[in-house]
Structure formats: structure tokens, C-alpha cells
């Protein structure tokens, strides 16, 4: 494991209060270094919503994905399946996959049922996972398309249960399918459980997310990863801008990251509050201690790095130059915070507050784009388009959809920021998250960002002087060519490329391109 630290400024002003942004990059070893061939058995417990609404397609997609998932696990891996509607059913008791055909037949036998008691299903899934999990821990994957309307429905309570399970070695990931799921509840489970947070509007994305959970399990290089910040007396406080659990301990501030995959890099953003007072010269602000359990041996390791800066007279500090990567990342993470606050405001039926949050974030991202490093330009371009689309969607009055869209990227962009997978891990080509920067073309390879180019393509097709029937094969052909590209939503491309207000030639609609994809 490697830990690297970058500060926004290489010095701070003497006699002045300073907020010091710091980026922390944590890089996991590659899979061969972690002993992938001798990995310990994994435990994967699935908690599947089988309520009536899942019967319109999502349940069949989930069942197919789970059967494929079973084929990819080893016979000594543990697998379990709990299904829930208003009742809870242990479809596959958690245990080794010694008879995969029987397990797949049990999965295939599931039919849709009644209402949604998610809490009962989740708690039963935790019990099954704990029953068989060994030192390597377990992962619980919750899949649902609806609002929990039975049992415990408070996101805070269920998030706390997930947090407690994490400290017993169980990670929780959650996937919402369609547009009817409770985004706040599922996000709370993933946040508390330090797992992945997926929101799939379409069934193909749901299948990719489920498949990717096995990729993650099979490529884990480290578990129980945590970062302890020990602050010196010259530091008044610290803010972790990412959405990760923080615990104040006698030794310092503890940040828990969960598991890291082979070769991935995770990025955290800290802001240190340094009051006026230090004398000129070098000063230590604190120390970061990274702890993790190496796989497959589960051997414990630690690595430390110091946080140092230079105190200079204000006249000298006034000439300092900001590190553009640190400054850009801080703006990006502030935008994630704004989107979560906007989602809460929309849930509370306060669209004006949500719009204010989104507009401030939009303006900040737009201003940061001018000085953003080349490698981060794609992230800011996409973030700006998302914020513009959210503003328009909120103004249209569709608050539920806007809240889901606001949260769609926040989990990965905040908790797993910087997650980029090495080629050959099985994760380098997946697009099951909205993770910025991972597996995407860079501006160096494309003069336009992919998102902007696809929007322009849709606009060009729909303004051709052709009838909708004539445009359809063109839109279909372009969509087919691009359907495998990350972040490309083929169905929305087709819909926009073919949309008109009437059957007339070249008629435009008020469906603005920034609201696409």
C-alpha cells in the first residue's frame, strides 16, 4: 500500500487563520502481489426484493445476474440468498457452493410477491452472513426497486445497523433499480456498510452492478483499511470533505475506508483549520497513519506520512500558487455535498432550497473549470452538465426523480473518489457506477468530452431534414456503435435523437441537450 499527500499550498501566512486543503491518495498493491491465487474463501449474501413491482422485469434480470454470479464463485466460497416482500424467505441458506446447480435452480424458482419489508430482509441477510463468515468477513448485497413500506423504514436506523455490521466484518452494498426505490435508505445502507452504492435506471445497468460485486470480491487486495489523523496543537480542527464515516478517538480522527481492490487508488480530501499563531519556518501539522489487513494472509500493516508546511510572512504567502489538482478536487467534492443537501431539500418538498444549493455548486464548478488540470477536465465537464440537468429537472417539478438523480453519483464520487482499476482486474471496463475518471477516455485522446460529443450527436440527428421514420435507422446505428462506451445511455440517445413536437420535418423540441444521459 502506498500513501501520497498533496497540499493546496506549500506555505501558509504567518499571523492569519488558514484553511489548508490536503489530498490523500491511497494506492493498493496489485493482485499478484496480494496473492490472488491463494485468496481465502469469500462470503456473499444477497438480499433480494421480490415484491410485486419487481415482477415487471427487474426480478428476472436479477435472477439471471445472480446465476451468472454463482458460476464465477469457487465451490469453497459461501453464498446465500434471502428474498423478501412482506415476508422473508431464506431461498439459499448461506454456505459453500458445493452444488451450484441446486443453488441456481432455487434462484430461478423465485416469483414476485407482495409489499416491501426491506429491513426484515436485510437483518435476516446479516444473520446468514454472520453465521458462515470467517476472518475474511462477508459482503451483503441489497437489491430493491421500491420504497420500504413495512418494518423499519428510517434510513438513519438502518444505516446504523449497517455500520455495526461493518465493525463485525460485514460490508453492505445496495442497488436501487428503476425510479421507485428509496434512494435515501439504500444510500444509508451503503454508506454505513462501506460498500458500493448503485442506482440503475435500467435493467442492463442493474445486471452490470450485480456482476461487478463479484469482480470486487475476487480482486480485493486489502481489507479493514483505515486512516488515522493525529493533529498537532497548531491545528484547531479538520473536515473530511468526502462522505465517509469519521470517529474521534483519543489518538486522533479515524477514517474508515473498508476494502480496496487490486491496483486501485482512492482519494480523500481533508481541510485543516490552522489558527493564527505559528512562527515563521517549518511546522508540522500532523501525521497520517494508514492501517490495513493484507490479503490473503490478513496480516496487519501500517504506514505513516507527516503533514508539513512552511509558515511565511503574509507578503510572501500572497505570492503562493495553488496546486490545481487539490483546488479542483475540493470544488468537485463540495459539489457532491451540495447535491446531497439538495436531495434532502427535495425530499422535504423544498425545491427553492434545492435550487439554491445546485446553482451555487454549478457556479463554483464552472469557475473552477478554467484552471482545472487536463486530467480532471472531463470530471468537471460532466459534473457541470449534471448540475445543469438537475436544476432544469427540479424547476420542472419532478422532485422525486431529481432527488434520485442528485444522489446517483454522490456515493461513488465522494466515498470512492479516485477509484481507478488496473487493467486485467475485471473491473477496468465496467460502467456500473457513475464513478468519475474511471475507465473513461481522457481529454488528451478526445478533443471533446464523451458526454458532450454524444449530446451533440443526438442534437445533429434530430435536426436532420428527415422524417422521424428516416432518422430512426441513423439513430439506431449510432446507438449500436456507442452502446458499449462507458456512461453512454443508448435508450436515451435514441429517444432524444428521434424526438419531435410533431411529425414535421426538422421540428425541434424544448428537451434541452444538457438534460440528456
C-alpha positions, 0 to 999 in steps of 0.5 A: 500500500502506498500513501501520497499527500498533496497540499493546496499550498506549500506555505501558509501566512504567518499571523492569519487563520488558514484553511489548508486543503490536503489530498490523500491518495491511497494506492493498493498493491496489485493482485499478484502481489496480494496473492490472488491465487491463494485468496481465502474463501469469500462470503456473499449474501444477497438480499433480494426484493421480490415484491410485486413491482419487481415482477415487471422485469427487474426480478428476472434480470436479477435472477439471471445476474445472480446465476451468472454470479454463482458460476464465477464463485469457487465451490469453497466460497459461501453464498446465500440468498434471502428474498423478501416482500412482506415476508422473508424467505431464506431461498439459499441458506448461506454456505459453500457452493458445493452444488451450484446447480441446486443453488441456481435452480432455487434462484430461478424458482423465485416469483414476485410477491407482495409489499416491501419489508426491506429491513426484515430482509436485510437483518435476516441477510446479516444473520446468514452472513454472520453465521458462515463468515470467517476472518475474511468477513462477508459482503451483503448485497441489497437489491430493491426497486421500491420504497420500504413500506413495512418494518423499519423504514428510517434510513438513519436506523438502518444505516446504523445497523449497517455500520455495526455490521461493518465493525463485525466484518460485514460490508453492505452494498445496495442497488436501487433499480428503476425510479421507485426505490428509496434512494435515501435508505439504500444510500444509508445502507451503503454508506454505513456498510462501506460498500458500493452504492448503485442506482440503475435506471435500467435493467442492463445497468442493474445486471452490470452492478450485480456482476461487478460485486463479484469482480470486487470480491475476487480482486480485493487486495486489502481489507479493514483499511483505515486512516488515522489523523493525529493533529498537532496543537497548531491545528484547531480542527479538520473536515473530511470533505468526502462522505465517509464515516469519521470517529474521534478517538483519543489518538486522533480522527479515524477514517474508515475506508473498508476494502480496496481492490487490486491496483486501485487508488482512492482519494480523500480530501481533508481541510485543516483549520490552522489558527493564527499563531505559528512562527515563521519556518517549518511546522508540522501539522500532523501525521497520517497513519494508514492501517490495513489487513493484507490479503490473503494472509490478513496480516496487519500493516501500517504506514505513516506520512507527516503533514508539513508546511512552511509558515511565511510572512503574509507578503510572501504567502500572497505570492503562493500558487495553488496546486490545481489538482487539490483546488479542483478536487475540493470544488468537485467534492463540495459539489457532491455535498451540495447535491446531497443537501439538495436531495434532502431539500427535495425530499422535504418538498423544498425545491427553492432550497434545492435550487439554491444549493445546485446553482451555487455548486454549478457556479463554483464548478464552472469557475473552477473549470478554467484552471482545472488540470487536463486530467480532471477536465472531463470530471468537471465537464460532466459534473457541470452538465449534471448540475445543469440537468438537475436544476432544469429537472427540479424547476420542472417539478419532478422532485422525486426523480431529481432527488434520485438523480442528485444522489446517483453519483454522490456515493461513488464520487465522494466515498470512492473518489479516485477509484481507478482499476488496473487493467486485467482486474475485471473491473477496468471496463465496467460502467456500473457506477457513475464513478468519475475518471474511471475507465473513461477516455481522457481529454488528451485522446478526445478533443471533446468530452464523451458526454458532450460529443454524444449530446451533440450527436443526438442534437445533429440527428434530430435536426436532420431534414428527415422524417422521424421514420428516416432518422430512426435507422441513423439513430439506431446505428449510432446507438449500436456503435456507442452502446458499449462506451462507458456512461453512454445511455443508448435508450436515451440517445435514441429517444432524444435523437428521434424526438419531435413536437410533431411529425414535421420535418426538422421540428425541434423540441424544448428537451434541452441537450444538457438534460440528456444521459 
